[in-house]
């Protein structure tokens, strides 16, 4: 991916990938190598499978123009209280022995200098199809890197109240997918009041085959989901096709929140930017800036959209088009949401990580 320059924010590099999905090593339907090939065909720069409670070494590396890394999704819940799914990246070893204790699991990830994200903070069950809600339950834990604000499959489960509704949603998913669950965004804004908290988004792809009488249908193919909700990383250094060095670049961007989540299916979001400037100093996603007499916040979009600036859980500015400017005089975390018209309604398109004004 060629570098691009944010106005006054130096030369940066944008890479797009999918960071939470499953393969044949747990409950997915393609091998990691096949997943990497499909991701490359979808135009992704990197892909990180996270199979359930298993880490498979020896698979990481470049596959064509796509970097394959391996993470793990660990289930820290119990049979009585299912949930507490946690994503571990950059650890390089099996963590399943720690899965029964959420705080112990987070500590184990940190001790190994990994990055860890709450996989799906909130979920809604689909009982008619045996799908339970698997939310994060233990919010008293400390030390996790961040949360996944948009899990495509978790949101999809929200729209399955009946068999006819489910068939419609499977055949026409763009008619139902709207954006992160409101309760997830509210929790993120609540937590941002007290700490830096990077966010990611993912597909949670399984590409499972289902039968209904004589019909056989895959819900949803990897190729489809890799063109839907993705993570866009902004890095000061380019990837150099040395996977060990490149994984450091990827995981540093995730840890620091130099990223945004985008529903690329309703419009390619490469090139979306959100910056802040005060005097001669400028900051980008995940960075801090001294507010001084005021900081100019600017969002720039590659496509027309409704742009909303969020501070403390409130919309403090909005604009239609390809740019938004706002002079901020209060400290705190500022982030941008962008919405586009698709299938007759406004749908979530881009959700940036915050810039922190102090």
Protein Blocks (a to p, Z undefined) as FASTA:
>chain_A
ZZdddehiapaddddddfbdcdfklmccbdfklmmmmmmmnopabdcdddehiacehkac
cehjaccdddddddfbdfklggjiacdehklpafklmmmpmklmmmmmmmnopacddfbl
bacddfknopacdddfblmbghiabdcfbdfklmmmmmmmbfklmmmmmmmmmlmmnbdc
fklmmmmmmmmmmoccdddddekpnkiacdehjbccddddfklmmmmcccddddfbdceh
iaklmmmmmmmmmmnopacdddfknocfehiacdddehjbccdehiacdekjopcddddd
fbdcdddddeehiafbdcedjbdcdddfbecdddddddddeehiacdfbdcdddddZZ
